[in-house]
């Protein structure tokens, strides 16, 4: 039962990546969320930082957070990123611009997928993909909440896990993402300690299969 629970949690957080991530450029606080985010996307070629991820549930009218996970990330547009879960279980999602590699350390197992299929209209496409956001998403202002200005991104295609993605910004910086899937589940990503446009090595995103790992291609 414990292993089943861990497997379900791994699946949820993996889906939430395809999901996600973040960063920023100074902008006027009075600018709309859409203007701030477009400026951020057009000027941020790479970034790195840390994240926390929580499931949001409403129990008896009260909002509760559960299944907290945390880790680090680094990305370079378009389509290159390393998204590493460190707690409560280690898991790595890494893309080299062509393929997506999902490595589960406990199982010593690697799953390989075409990156285009994995990104599509996912939250990861917003942060790691090209700058042509409005090709795959309908963007609109989401209003103010929790001290942030929110942008709503709705996938134009129905063939996606997520029905709506919220991006919270403050002073021109993405601070959070709210992911609502087609089953009504909500996940909240918060970003910390990011560095914009850091120098990255040419081999930074090349994935090396761990010794003895089983590899499955989809």
C-alpha positions in Angstrom: 0.0 0.0 0.0 2.8 2.4 0.8 4.5 1.7 -2.5 1.2 2.3 -4.3 0.8 5.6 -2.5 4.3 6.7 -3.5 3.7 5.6 -7.1 0.5 7.7 -7.3 2.3 10.7 -5.8 5.1 10.4 -8.4 2.6 10.3 -11.2 0.7 13.3 -9.9 3.9 15.4 -9.5 5.2 14.3 -12.9 1.9 15.3 -14.6 2.0 18.6 -12.8 5.4 19.4 -14.3 4.2 18.7 -17.8 4.8 21.1 -15.5 6.6 23.4 -14.8 8.7 26.5 -13.6 9.7 30.2 -14.0 11.4 33.5 -13.7 11.7 37.1 -14.4 12.6 40.7 -15.4 12.0 43.8 -13.4 8.9 45.7 -14.6 6.6 48.4 -13.3 4.3 47.3 -10.5 1.4 49.0 -12.3 1.9 46.9 -15.5 -0.8 44.3 -16.2 -0.1 40.6 -15.5 -0.1 40.0 -19.3 2.3 42.8 -20.1 4.6 41.7 -17.3 4.6 38.1 -18.3 5.2 38.8 -22.0 8.2 41.0 -21.1 9.5 38.2 -18.9 9.1 35.6 -21.6 10.7 37.7 -24.3 13.7 38.7 -22.2 14.4 35.5 -20.2 16.5 33.0 -22.2 17.6 30.9 -19.3 17.1 30.7 -15.5 17.6 28.6 -12.4 16.2 28.5 -8.9 14.2 26.4 -6.4 10.5 25.5 -6.1 7.9 24.0 -3.8 4.8 22.2 -5.0 1.6 21.5 -3.0 -1.7 19.9 -3.7 -4.6 22.2 -2.8 -7.8 20.6 -1.3 -11.0 22.1 0.1 -12.2 20.1 3.2 -15.3 21.2 5.0 -15.1 24.6 3.4 -11.5 25.1 4.5 -8.5 25.1 2.1 -5.7 22.7 3.0 -2.3 22.0 1.5 -1.0 18.5 1.2 1.7 16.3 -0.5 4.4 19.0 -0.4 7.4 18.5 -2.6 10.4 20.6 -3.3 13.5 20.8 -5.5 15.4 22.8 -8.0 15.3 23.7 -11.7 17.3 25.2 -14.5 16.1 25.9 -18.1 17.2 27.4 -21.4 14.7 28.3 -24.1 13.5 26.6 -26.1 12.8 23.2 -24.7 15.8 22.5 -22.5 15.4 22.1 -18.8 16.3 20.1 -15.6 13.5 19.8 -13.1 14.7 17.9 -10.0 12.5 16.8 -7.1 14.5 16.3 -4.0 11.8 15.8 -1.3 10.0 13.7 -0.4 11.3 11.4 -3.2 14.0 12.0 -5.7 12.9 12.2 -9.3 14.4 14.0 -12.3 12.7 15.4 -15.4 15.3 16.5 -18.0 14.9 17.7 -21.6 17.6 18.3 -24.1 15.5 20.1 -26.7 14.5 16.9 -28.4 13.7 14.2 -25.8 12.2 14.3 -22.3 13.8 11.9 -19.8 12.0 11.0 -16.5 14.3 9.3 -14.0 12.9 7.6 -10.8 15.9 7.0 -8.5 14.1 4.6 -6.2 13.1 2.4 -9.1 16.3 3.1 -11.1 14.1 3.5 -14.1 14.2 6.0 -17.1 11.2 6.8 -19.3 12.0 8.6 -22.6 9.4 10.6 -24.6 9.5 12.9 -27.6 9.7 16.4 -26.2 7.1 17.9 -28.5 4.5 15.4 -27.4 5.4 15.9 -23.7 5.2 19.7 -23.8 2.3 20.6 -26.1 -0.1 22.8 -24.2 1.3 22.0 -20.8 2.6 24.4 -18.0 6.1 23.4 -19.1 5.5 24.9 -22.6 4.8 28.3 -21.0 8.1 28.4 -19.2 10.4 26.3 -21.3 9.0 26.4 -24.8 9.1 29.1 -27.5 7.9 32.6 -27.1 4.8 32.0 -29.3 2.5 31.4 -26.3 -0.7 32.5 -27.9 -0.3 29.7 -30.5 -1.3 27.1 -27.9 -2.9 29.2 -25.1 -5.6 31.8 -24.7 -4.3 34.4 -22.3 -6.3 36.8 -20.2 -6.0 38.9 -17.0 -7.0 36.9 -13.9 -7.2 39.8 -11.4 -5.4 40.3 -8.0 -5.2 37.6 -5.4 -2.8 36.9 -2.5 -0.8 40.0 -3.3 -0.1 38.9 -6.8 -1.4 39.9 -10.2 -2.7 36.8 -12.0 -2.7 35.7 -15.6 -4.9 32.9 -16.9 -3.7 30.6 -19.6 -6.2 28.2 -21.2 -5.0 25.5 -23.6 -6.6 25.8 -27.0 -6.4 22.1 -27.6 -8.6 19.7 -25.7 -5.9 17.0 -25.7 -4.2 18.1 -22.5 -4.2 17.2 -18.8 -4.8 20.8 -17.7 -7.9 22.9 -18.3 -6.5 26.1 -16.8 -3.2 27.5 -15.7 -2.8 30.5 -13.5 0.5 32.5 -13.3 1.0 34.9 -10.4 3.3 37.9 -10.8 4.6 40.6 -8.6 7.0 43.5 -9.7 7.4 41.8 -13.1 8.4 38.4 -11.6 6.5 35.1 -11.8 6.1 34.1 -8.2 3.6 31.1 -8.5 1.7 28.9 -10.8 -1.7 27.4 -10.1 -2.5 24.2 -12.1 -6.0 23.0 -12.4 -6.5 19.7 -14.2 -9.5 18.2 -15.9 -10.4 16.3 -12.8 -10.7 19.4 -10.7 -7.5 18.9 -8.8 -5.4 21.9 -8.1 -1.6 22.1 -7.6 0.3 25.2 -6.5 3.9 25.9 -7.5 5.9 28.6 -5.7 9.3 29.8 -6.9 12.3 31.0 -4.9 16.0 32.0 -5.3 15.9 32.2 -9.1 18.7 33.6 -11.2 17.9 35.1 -14.6 20.0 34.3 -17.6 22.9 32.5 -15.8 25.8 31.2 -17.9 25.1 27.6 -18.9 27.5 25.0 -20.4 26.8 23.5 -23.8 26.5 20.0 -22.2 24.3 21.2 -19.3 21.2 19.4 -20.6 22.7 16.2 -22.0 21.1 13.3 -20.2 23.3 10.4 -19.1 21.5 7.2 -18.2 22.4 6.1 -14.7 24.3 2.8 -14.4 22.1 -0.2 -14.4 18.9 1.8 -15.0 16.0 0.2 -17.0 15.1 2.4 -20.0 11.5 2.6 -21.5 10.8 4.5 -24.6 7.3 5.8 -25.5 
